[in-house]
């Protein structure tokens, strides 16, 4: 390479470097640079389409029962929380074991919601309800028992609670194998099966209800 050509390239490089230094030395450049960095993720977030809002299927009427530790639990205590209702088959049946495993999965997948979420299981055999049996069932299947209430009471109390929950859905008997999503205002927002696809849909709707009441 000739000396004249090398000198020209060096001169051109110096001019580019000088121009770049002038641009980056201006405060407006860095203001614009930072603005773009913040705008890109914000734009992606705004462009993301929210899933459809879960429907309102009816409002649960007031009820009061007790959990597996003897603490009162009802609509008053659950106000402002998102909760999922389940109806657990009789103690010791294969169906109960399957149901409890599904409920454990739901509790685990919602663990980061903390006290804003509660699993509420109703005993489906009021005549043979036992607080000790309910406590054993929850503690056997889940280490986060504070987020999972297995409720019961007298036959009359359980019947009243069933009417409060099932009445808005016009059901005469507990929908075994079904889960109900309830928002912080006591509105039933969805019915779900216990298969994987249904649980995934439940998780999506739980996220919606928690974040977009």
C-alpha positions in Angstrom: 0.0 0.0 0.0 1.4 3.4 -0.9 2.2 6.0 1.7 -0.4 8.4 0.2 -3.2 5.9 0.4 -2.3 4.9 3.9 -2.3 8.5 4.9 -5.8 9.0 3.4 -7.2 6.0 5.3 -5.7 7.3 8.5 -7.2 10.7 7.9 -10.6 9.2 7.1 -10.6 7.1 10.2 -9.7 10.1 12.3 -12.6 12.1 10.8 -15.0 9.2 11.6 -13.7 8.9 15.1 -14.0 12.6 15.6 -17.5 12.7 14.3 -18.5 9.8 16.5 -17.0 11.4 19.6 -18.9 14.6 18.9 -22.2 12.7 18.6 -21.7 10.6 21.7 -20.5 13.6 23.6 -23.8 15.3 23.4 -26.4 14.7 26.3 -29.2 14.4 23.7 -27.5 11.2 22.3 -27.5 9.4 25.6 -31.1 10.6 26.4 -32.3 9.1 23.1 -30.2 5.9 23.7 -31.7 5.3 27.1 -35.2 6.2 25.9 -34.9 3.5 23.2 -33.7 0.9 25.7 -36.8 1.5 27.8 -39.2 1.8 24.9 -38.4 -1.6 23.3 -39.6 -3.8 26.2 -42.5 -1.5 26.9 -43.6 -1.7 23.3 -43.4 -5.5 23.4 -45.5 -5.5 26.6 -48.2 -3.2 25.1 -48.3 -5.2 21.9 -48.9 -8.5 23.8 -52.6 -9.5 23.6 -54.3 -10.2 26.9 -56.3 -13.5 27.1 -60.1 -13.1 27.2 -61.5 -12.2 30.6 -63.1 -15.2 32.4 -66.9 -14.8 32.5 -69.0 -14.0 35.5 -71.1 -17.1 36.2 -72.8 -16.0 39.4 -72.0 -14.7 42.9 -71.5 -17.0 45.9 -73.8 -16.4 48.8 -72.4 -16.0 52.4 -71.4 -19.2 54.2 -69.2 -20.1 57.1 -67.4 -23.4 57.9 -64.2 -24.4 59.6 -60.8 -25.5 58.1 -58.8 -28.5 59.1 -57.3 -26.6 62.1 -60.6 -25.5 63.5 -60.3 -21.9 62.2 -63.4 -20.2 60.9 -63.4 -19.9 57.1 -66.1 -18.5 54.9 -66.9 -15.8 52.4 -66.0 -13.1 55.0 -62.5 -14.5 55.5 -62.0 -15.1 51.8 -63.0 -11.5 50.7 -60.5 -9.9 48.4 -58.7 -13.2 47.8 -58.7 -15.3 44.6 -59.8 -18.9 45.5 -60.4 -22.2 43.8 -63.1 -24.5 45.1 -62.9 -28.3 44.9 -65.2 -31.1 46.1 -63.2 -33.9 47.5 -64.5 -37.6 47.3 -64.9 -39.7 50.4 -61.8 -40.4 52.5 -59.6 -43.2 51.3 -61.2 -43.7 47.9 -58.9 -43.9 44.8 -60.8 -40.9 43.4 -59.8 -38.9 46.5 -56.1 -39.7 46.0 -56.3 -38.6 42.4 -58.2 -35.4 43.3 -55.7 -34.5 46.1 -52.8 -34.9 43.7 -54.4 -32.5 41.3 -55.1 -30.0 44.0 -51.5 -30.2 45.2 -50.4 -29.3 41.7 -52.6 -26.3 41.7 -51.4 -25.1 45.1 -47.8 -25.6 44.0 -48.3 -23.6 40.8 -49.9 -20.7 42.6 -47.4 -20.6 45.5 -45.9 -17.3 44.4 -49.3 -15.6 44.8 -48.9 -16.0 48.6 -51.9 -15.0 50.7 -53.8 -13.6 47.7 -54.7 -17.1 46.7 -56.5 -19.9 48.6 -57.5 -23.5 47.7 -60.8 -24.3 49.4 -61.8 -28.0 49.4 -65.3 -29.1 50.5 -65.8 -32.5 52.0 -68.3 -34.3 49.8 -69.6 -36.7 52.6 -70.9 -34.4 55.3 -72.2 -37.3 57.4 -68.7 -38.6 57.9 -66.9 -35.3 58.1 -63.9 -35.3 60.5 -61.5 -32.4 61.2 -58.7 -34.8 61.9 -59.2 -36.6 58.6 -59.2 -33.4 56.7 -56.0 -32.2 58.4 -54.3 -35.5 57.7 -55.3 -35.4 54.1 -54.0 -31.9 53.4 -50.7 -32.3 55.4 -50.1 -35.6 53.6 -50.4 -34.1 50.1 -49.1 -30.5 50.6 -46.5 -28.7 52.6 -48.2 -25.3 52.0 -51.3 -26.1 54.1 -51.7 -22.5 55.0 -52.8 -21.9 51.4 -55.1 -25.0 51.4 -58.2 -25.1 53.5 -60.2 -28.4 53.7 -63.4 -27.1 55.2 -66.2 -28.9 57.0 -68.7 -28.5 59.8 -72.1 -29.9 60.8 -74.3 -31.5 58.2 -76.5 -28.4 58.3 -73.6 -26.0 57.9 -72.2 -28.0 55.0 -75.6 -28.1 53.3 -75.9 -24.3 53.7 -72.4 -23.8 52.2 -73.3 -26.1 49.3 -76.4 -24.1 48.6 -74.3 -20.8 48.7 -71.8 -22.1 46.2 -74.0 -24.3 43.9 -77.1 -22.2 43.9 -75.7 -19.5 41.6 -74.7 -22.3 39.1 -78.2 -23.9 39.5 -76.6 -27.2 40.5 -78.3 -29.7 42.9 -75.2 -31.7 43.7 -71.4 -31.0 44.0 -69.7 -31.2 40.6 -67.2 -33.9 41.4 -64.0 -33.7 39.4 -64.6 -30.0 38.7 -62.9 -26.9 40.0 -64.5 -23.5 40.4 -62.5 -20.2 40.2 -63.7 -17.4 42.5 -62.5 -13.8 42.4 -62.0 -11.4 45.3 -65.6 -10.2 45.0 -67.1 -13.7 45.4 -67.9 -14.1 41.7 -67.5 -17.5 40.1 -65.3 -17.0 37.1 -65.0 -20.4 35.6 -65.5 -24.2 35.8 -62.6 -26.5 35.0 -61.8 -30.2 34.8 -58.7 -31.8 36.3 -56.9 -32.8 33.1 -53.7 -31.0 32.2 -55.2 -28.8 29.6 -58.0 -27.7 32.0 -55.5 -27.0 34.8 -53.4 -24.9 32.4 -56.5 -22.9 31.5 -57.3 -22.5 35.2 -53.7 -21.1 35.8 -54.2 -18.6 33.0 -57.5 -17.4 34.4 -56.1 -17.2 37.9 -53.4 -14.9 36.6 -55.9 -12.8 34.9 -58.3 -12.5 37.9 -55.4 -11.7 40.2 -53.9 -9.0 38.0 -57.0 -7.6 36.3 -59.8 -7.8 38.9 
